[in-house]
Amino acid sequence: MEKDNKRYSIFASQDIVSNLKKGRNPLPKRIKNLDSCKTMTWYDIITGDYYRYTPSQKRQYDGKPLGYSFECLCLRDGATYIREIAEYSDDRSKDKYRINGEYVTREEFFDEISKISLNQTDTTKNTKQEVIEELLSHGNYEVVKSCMRSMELDLEAKDLVKNAIELEKEESESHDRKLLDKAVRLYIDSEILKKQSNVEFQRAMLQDFFADITDERTIFKSRLFDLMRTHYFTNLEEPEVEEITKYLVAVFSTKGLNDVIEFLLKMKETRIEYYDDLIFTINPQTKIPCSIPGVTSFSYTTNGEDKKHLELDQTIITLCRFLDDEELKKAKWHEFSRVLLQPFTGTDDEKTLEDKTAHYTDELLGNSGVLDRKLKI
């Protein structure tokens, strides 16, 4: 059957759905289990599609099904495919089918499903290039721009590797140690470019995930919850996640979606630690010890002699536990802003970053009403 322009969904594959019902996840890196109560729910972190399955009730004494089981495939664009299976009977004509709320025949239902289905062998590949092709097909300008930047960085990294291999060949013939040193440097630079490429790739997926949200806070918050419970902040306690949610809602309302995405990219793997006393550090300008209510530390890798690259997976926020609620909230938001404003490549000096962070935090707090205060101009 010829496919139309509808986007593929992995949950349209009967092989995948059958495995999920049996408790087997064929794509654990892509499909996340969101079970709640008696409903089995799975989520595709790449496309944003959901699949829900509610089994029918069963007789207690022999386990025989009594009614209908319920299947629902919900695509991120809002399209729904619902199948109610009469488990009490072998007669499949008793089953009910709906597409976007309207009842259809069995033939119509599976004809539409076939148009969005892929073979399991196709979906298990799930390479970066395949995902990029899927993202590009959605036609969002910001997503396309990030995808193109990611591919450009990958090509640059490959060129550096090729040049490094050539230098190694030259070194083996000339025994010039300097050539080998240059080759090693090219390998290191290529790895840094790959990291930058991955950042742009992740940015593209986040931009696509939030693509249909403009200025609606309620929809944004709902989408953010979906993202966080499957992909982000899984190692943080509930109070911290709630605080980050409030922060990102304020960022979205005050600054826009791009800053939200920037924060998510840098906070995907993070730790928040608490101290029962003031945190002591050294003022980088005066070299004098001072006490502060919070401090964010970043991890870097060396690039050349003086340049640095920000590692995204080692961000630690340290806070004083004994501060009152208002001061602790302000300290948290201040350190969140520091994470957001720290460049991916290169580093701001401490005073410049601190000035930016203080202004950014004040503007968010002043406009969000979180601390019930006015922004001082």
N, C-alpha and C positions, 0 to 999 in steps of 0.2 A: 504494500500500500504506500502511495506517495505521501511524504510528510508535508505538512503546511508550515507556516512560519511560527507556530507556537513553540515556546521554549520547552526543552526537555525537562523532565523531573525524574529523579531516581526512584521516587515512591510510586511511579507509574509502572515500574517493573514488578511483575508478579513474583519473580524469583526473590527479589529483595524483600518484598512485603511478607512473603511466606516465611522467610528466615527470621524476620523480626518478630512475627507472631510466635515462633517457636523459641524465642529467647536468644537467637543468634544474630549478631550484628556483623554483616559482611564488610562494612566500611566504617570501622570504629573511629578513624581519624576524621571522618566527615559527618557521620550520623551520630547525634547525641540523644541519649535517652532522657525524656522528661516525664517519666511516669508520675501520675498523681491519682490518689484514690484508686478507683477501679478502672480508670482509663489509662491505656498504654499510649504514650505520645512520643514521637521521634521528630527530630529537627535537623534539617540539612544546613550546616553552618555556612555553606558556600552560596546557596540560592535563597535561603530563608524560607523554604517550603516546610510544611508540617504534614505529618501523617498521624492520625489518631485511630485507635482501635478499642472498642468497648465490647467485650465478649457478652454473650447472652447469659441470662440467669440459668442456673442448673438445679435439678432436683437433688435434694440432700442425700437421699438413700441410694441413688444409682448414678448420679452425675449427668443424667441425660439433659440436654439443652431444652429450655422451655419456650424461648421466644426468639427475638431477633438479635443478632450481633450487628455492630455499627462500625463502618469504616468511613473515614473522611480524609481526603487529600485536599489540602488547602495551599494553593500556590501563593507566593508573596504578593502577586498583583491582585489578590482577592478572589480569584477563580476557585470554585469548590466542586469536588466530585465526591458524591456521597452514595454509599452502597449499604443497604440494610438487608442482611442475609437471614432468611427464615431457617434457623438452625434446627427447628423442630421437625423439618420435613426434608426429604430428598428431592422434592419438586422445586427446581430453580425458578419456575415461573412465578412462585410466590415472593421472590426477592423484589426489592424496590430500589429504583435508581433515580438520582437527581443530579443535575448539573446546574450550578448557579441558582439553586432553589427550585428549579422546574423539573417535574417528573419526566423521565425519558424511558424509552424501551431499553432492554438489555443490549440489543444490537447497537443502538445509538450510543449507549454509554461506553461500551468497549471499543467502538470505532473512534470516539474522542480520546479515550485513554491511549489507544495505539499511536495516536498522533504526537503524544508527549512522552512516549516510553523509549527507553534505551535498553539494549542488552546489558546484562550485568558485566560482561567482559569489557564493555565500553566504559562503564562507570568506574570500574576498579582501577583503571589507569590513573585518572585524576592527577595528571601531571600539571605543572605550573603553566605550561603553554596552553593546555586544554582549558584550564580555568580562565586564562587571559582571553582566549578566543571567545569563551562564553560571556565574559564581562564586556568585551568590545561589541558584541552583538546587541547589547542593551542600548547603545547609542547615547550614553550620558557623557557630556563633554569632559567633566572633571575626572570621571572614571577612565575615559580614553587617554587623557593626558598623563595620568599616573601610570597606566599600563605601558604607554609608549616610553615613558621615562625609565621604567623598570627594565624593559627590553633593551633600551640603549645602554644602560649600565651593565647589563649582562654581556652585551657585545663588547663593550670596552674591557670588561674583565677577561673575556676570552682572548682579545688581542694582546693583553698584557701577558697572559699565560703563553701564547705563541711566541712572543718576543723573549720571554724568559727561557723557553726551550731552545731557541736559537742561540742565546748567549751561553747556555750550558754546552751546546755543541762546540761553539767557538773556544770556550774555556778548555774543553777536553783536548783540543788541538794545540792551543797556544800555552796552556797551563798558566794563564793570567788570572790570578786570584781576584783581581778587581772585577772581572767579568762575572765571576760566580757570585760575588757580593751584590752586583747589580741585578742578577737573576733572582736572588733571594728577595731583594727589595720589591721586584715586580710581582713575585708570588704573593707577598704580604699585601701589596696594594690591590691586587686582584681580589683577594678575600674581603678587603674592606669595601670594594665596589659591589661585591656580591651581597654584603650586608645592607648596603644602601639600596640595592635593587630590591631586596626583600622588604625593606621598609616601604618602598613605593608600591610594591605588590600588595602588602597588607593595607596600605592606604586606599588603594583602588577597591579592595573588597569592602572596606568600611564605607567608602563613599557610595558604593552600589547598595549596601545594606540600608543606608539612610536616604537613598536617592529620592524617594517620593515624599519626603518630609520637608515642608517649607518653614512655617513659623508656628506650627501647632504643638504646644508644649505637651499636651496630653498624649498625642500620638508618639512624640519623641520619647517621652518617659516610658511608655509601654514597649516601644522598640528597644530602648536601652535595657530594660529589665530582661527581655528575651536574649539579648546579647550577653549580658553579664552572667546569667545563670548557666550559660552553656560554654562560654569562651573566656570570660574576663573575671579577674578578682576572685578566683575560686579558692585562693589560699588566704583570703582575708576574713575576719570575723564580721558578723552581720552589722554591728554598729558602724564599722569602717565603710562597708559597702553602702549603707544608708547615707553616710556623710558624703561619700563620693558621688552618689546619685544626686543629692541636693546641689552639690557643687557643679556637676555637669549640666543640670537643668538651668542653673544660674548662668553658666558659661554660654549655653545654647541661646538663652533669651537675651543676654547682654552682648555677647561677642559673635555668636554664630556657630554653624556646624563645623567649620574647618578647625576651630580651636578645640572642639570636642574630640575630633578625630586625632588631632595632634596629641592630646592628653592620653587617649586610649592607646596609641602606639607606644608611648613611653611608659605607661603604667600597667602593661599587660602582665608583667611579672614584677611584683613589688612586695616589700615588707614594711609594716608599720610597727615600730618598737616604742615602748614607753619606759621612761625613767622616773623614779620616785623623788628625784632631786633635780635641780637646775643642770642643764647640759653646759659643760665648759668647752670652749674652743679658743682658737687664736685668731684675732682680728688680722686679716691678710694685709691690711694697709699699715696698721700701727705695730703689728707683731705683739700686741698686748693681750693676755688672756681675758676673756669676757664670758659672761653667762647669757644664754639665750633659751627661749622656750621650745625651740624646734630646730632641726637641721636636716637637710637632705643631702645624701651622698650619692655620687654617680661613679660608675666604673668606666674606665677608658682603656683603649688600646693605643699604642704608639703608632703613628703614621709619619715616617720620616723622622727628622731630628726634633722638630718643634710642634708638629701638628698632632691633634688628637681626634679620635672618633668615639662618640658616645655609645656605650654598650646599652642596649635596651632592656636587658634581662637582669640587671643588677642595680636596682634603685631602692634605696633604703630611706625611710622617713622616720626620724627619731623625735619623740615628743615628751614633754614633761607631764607626768600623770597628775601632779598635785594642783595644776592650774584650775581656776573656776571654769564653769561650762562655757561662758562667753569667750574667755581668753583662750581656752583650748580649741574651740571652734575656729577662732581667728587664726591661731597658730597652724591648725590643720590646713585651712584654706591657703594660708601663706605658702606652706610647703608644697601643696598641690600646684599652686601657680608657678613656683620655682621649677618644678618638673616640666610643666607645660612650656615655659619660656626658655629653658636651656636648649641651645642649638644641638641638632643631631651631630653635625661635624664642626669641629672647632669649639672653643669655649669662650664665654664672656668672662671678663674679669669680675671678681666678686662684687665690687661696688656697683658696676653697671648692671649686673644681674639682680642685685638686691634692690636697686632703684626701680627697675622695671617691675620686679615682683611686688614691691610695696604698692606701686601705683595700680597695678592690675588687680591685686587683692582688694584694695580700698574701693575701686570702682565696682567690683562684683558685689561686695558686701553692702555698699551704699545703694545699689540699684535693686538688689534681690530682696531686701527687707529681712534678711536672715538674722541680723543683729539689731534690727530696729534702730538704725542710725542713718544720718545723712552723709552723703559724700562731701568731703571737704575739698573745695577748689582753691 
